[in-house]
Amino acid sequence: MRILVVEDDGVLLDVLSKFLSDLGHIVTCISDLSEAEYILSIQIFDVILLDLNLPINKELPSIMGSGLDILKLLRKNNNLTPVLVLTARDRTEERIYGLNAGADDYIGKPVDLLEVEARLRAILRRSQKTSEIQQIGKLRLDRKQKKIFINEIELQLPAREFEVLFELMTPPGKTVSKRDLVLKLSTSEDYLVDNAIESFISRIRKKIISSNVNIRTLRGLGYLLEERIHD
């Protein structure tokens, strides 16, 4: 999973980052509202672990007053990324505010690390089950059948090209890093290099040209599937 952790307690942030990274997740750590607002404007994550009580970075002005404002902004912009809210165990009102603002679940501090990871996986599964069909332009993914179609005609792809396109379409509009693709497609016997991913992307671009969809390269971030807009 690509996980964004937004937490101002440096010790807890380090512990969460190491624990989740050791489990194989791609973890981005943010400690204040301004940075959180910025990173969410340029990158998409699978799940977000969000503390509601966060400081503002004076060097990066923000209209956000709390983690709750970040959550409200996400939902206002139709960003449905699953959010697990961190709350103090004796702050019932925090849990209520978070859930009413669009949080998918909450967990109280002090946290149990195994429970955090389990809850992140659970809210991600729930969000994915809500949409077995993903579509952008004329390109459609049937997650249940594990098939991709262009104009109702099945797109035949080698296994690894299929996996790359599957990642880019779950859901469309998220940025997928080259490192993440390398980790997902490599095996113990066959570890891929960056050039292999670039070759897969190049071949896929040619095969989906009739779908009105393009794979855009975001330098330093990864790849983004987007619908082409004609003049």
C-alpha positions in Angstrom: 0.0 0.0 0.0 1.0 3.6 -0.6 0.3 5.1 2.9 0.4 8.8 3.9 0.9 9.2 7.7 0.1 12.7 9.0 1.2 12.9 12.6 3.1 15.6 14.6 4.4 13.4 17.3 7.9 12.7 16.0 8.5 9.5 18.0 5.2 8.0 17.0 5.8 9.1 13.4 9.2 7.3 13.3 7.7 4.2 14.8 4.8 4.0 12.4 7.1 4.7 9.4 9.6 2.0 10.3 6.9 -0.6 11.2 4.8 0.0 8.0 7.9 0.2 5.8 9.3 -3.1 7.2 6.0 -4.7 6.2 6.6 -3.7 2.6 4.4 -0.6 2.4 5.4 2.7 0.7 5.2 5.2 3.5 5.2 9.0 3.2 5.4 10.9 6.6 4.1 14.4 7.1 4.1 16.3 10.4 2.1 19.5 9.8 -1.0 20.8 8.1 0.7 22.8 5.4 2.9 19.9 4.2 -0.2 17.6 4.3 -2.2 20.0 2.2 0.6 20.3 -0.4 1.4 16.6 -0.7 -2.3 15.8 -1.2 -2.5 18.3 -4.0 0.2 16.6 -6.1 0.1 12.9 -5.1 -2.5 10.2 -4.5 -2.2 7.5 -1.9 -4.0 4.2 -1.2 -4.8 5.1 2.4 -4.2 7.9 4.8 -3.5 7.7 8.6 -4.5 11.1 9.9 -4.1 12.8 13.3 -6.6 15.6 13.8 -4.5 17.8 16.1 -1.7 19.1 13.9 0.5 22.3 13.9 0.8 24.7 11.0 4.1 25.2 9.3 4.7 29.0 9.4 6.9 28.8 6.3 4.1 27.2 4.3 0.9 29.2 4.9 -2.3 27.1 5.0 -6.0 27.8 5.3 -6.2 24.5 7.2 -6.8 24.8 11.0 -6.7 21.1 11.9 -6.5 17.6 10.5 -10.3 17.7 10.3 -10.1 20.5 7.7 -7.8 18.3 5.6 -10.4 15.5 5.8 -13.2 17.9 4.9 -11.2 19.3 1.9 -10.5 15.8 0.6 -14.2 14.9 0.6 -15.3 18.2 -0.8 -13.0 17.6 -3.7 -14.5 14.1 -4.2 -11.2 12.5 -3.1 -12.4 9.1 -1.7 -9.0 7.9 -0.4 -9.8 5.8 2.7 -8.8 7.7 5.9 -8.1 6.2 9.3 -8.2 8.9 12.0 -5.9 8.9 15.0 -7.7 10.1 18.2 -7.1 10.3 21.9 -8.9 7.4 23.5 -10.9 9.7 25.8 -12.0 12.1 23.1 -15.3 10.7 21.9 -16.1 14.0 20.2 -13.0 13.7 18.0 -14.2 10.3 16.8 -17.6 11.7 16.0 -16.3 14.8 14.2 -13.9 12.6 12.2 -16.6 10.1 11.1 -19.0 12.8 10.3 -16.4 14.6 8.1 -15.9 11.4 6.1 -13.3 9.3 7.9 -13.6 5.6 7.2 -12.5 4.4 10.7 -10.7 5.6 13.8 -8.1 4.2 16.2 -7.3 5.5 19.6 -3.9 6.4 21.0 -1.7 4.9 22.3 -1.8 2.7 19.2 -1.3 -1.0 18.7 0.9 -1.2 15.5 -0.5 -4.5 14.3 -4.0 -3.1 14.7 -3.1 0.0 12.7 -1.9 -2.0 9.8 -5.0 -4.3 10.0 -7.4 -1.4 10.0 -5.6 0.3 7.1 -5.9 -2.9 5.1 -9.6 -3.3 6.1 -10.6 0.2 5.0 -8.7 -0.2 1.7 -10.5 -3.5 1.0 -13.9 -1.9 1.8 -13.2 1.0 -0.6 -12.1 -1.3 -3.4 -15.1 -3.5 -3.1 -17.4 -0.6 -3.8 -16.2 -0.5 -7.4 -15.4 -3.6 -9.3 -15.5 -1.6 -12.6 -12.9 1.1 -13.2 -13.2 3.2 -16.3 -11.4 6.1 -17.9 -12.1 7.2 -21.4 -12.8 4.1 -23.5 -10.6 2.0 -21.2 -12.4 -0.2 -18.7 -11.1 -2.6 -16.1 -13.2 -5.4 -14.6 -11.4 -6.1 -11.4 -13.4 -9.2 -10.6 -12.7 -10.8 -14.0 -9.2 -9.3 -14.2 -9.8 -8.1 -17.7 -9.2 -4.8 -19.5 -11.4 -3.6 -22.4 -11.2 -0.9 -25.0 -14.7 -0.2 -26.5 -15.9 -3.6 -25.1 -13.1 -5.5 -26.9 -10.7 -7.3 -24.5 -7.2 -5.9 -24.5 -4.7 -8.8 -24.7 -1.6 -8.0 -22.7 1.4 -10.0 -21.4 1.2 -10.6 -17.7 3.5 -7.9 -16.6 2.1 -5.2 -18.9 -1.3 -6.2 -17.5 -0.1 -5.7 -13.9 1.3 -2.3 -14.8 -2.0 -1.1 -16.3 -4.0 -2.7 -13.5 -2.0 -0.7 -11.0 -2.6 2.5 -12.9 -6.3 1.8 -13.1 -7.0 1.0 -9.4 -8.2 3.7 -9.4 -7.4 5.9 -12.4 -6.0 9.2 -11.5 -3.5 8.1 -8.9 0.2 8.5 -9.3 2.1 5.2 -9.3 5.8 5.4 -8.7 8.4 3.5 -10.7 9.8 2.1 -7.4 6.3 0.8 -6.5 6.0 -1.0 -9.9 9.4 -2.5 -9.5 8.5 -3.9 -6.1 5.2 -5.2 -7.3 6.4 -6.9 -10.5 9.8 -8.2 -9.3 10.3 -11.8 -8.0 13.2 -13.3 -6.0 14.5 -14.8 -9.2 13.9 -11.9 -11.5 14.3 -8.4 -10.0 13.3 -5.7 -12.5 15.3 -2.5 -13.2 13.9 0.9 -14.0 14.5 0.4 -17.8 12.1 -2.6 -17.7 9.3 -0.5 -16.3 9.9 2.2 -18.9 9.7 -0.5 -21.6 6.4 -1.8 -20.3 5.0 1.8 -20.2 6.1 2.5 -23.7 4.5 -0.7 -25.1 1.3 -0.1 -23.2 1.0 3.5 -24.5 1.0 2.1 -28.0 -1.6 -0.5 -27.3 -4.1 1.8 -25.6 -3.8 4.7 -28.2 -7.4 4.0 -29.4 -8.8 4.3 -25.9 -8.4 8.1 -25.7 -6.3 7.6 -22.6 -2.6 8.4 -22.1 0.0 7.5 -19.5 1.7 10.7 -18.4 5.2 10.7 -16.8 5.4 12.9 -13.7 9.1 13.5 -13.3 10.3 12.4 -9.8 6.8 11.0 -8.9 5.9 8.3 -11.3 3.1 7.6 -13.9 -0.5 8.9 -14.1 -3.3 7.5 -16.3 -5.4 10.3 -17.8 -8.0 10.9 -20.4 -6.8 12.9 -23.4 -8.7 16.1 -24.0 -9.3 16.9 -27.7 -9.4 20.5 -28.9 
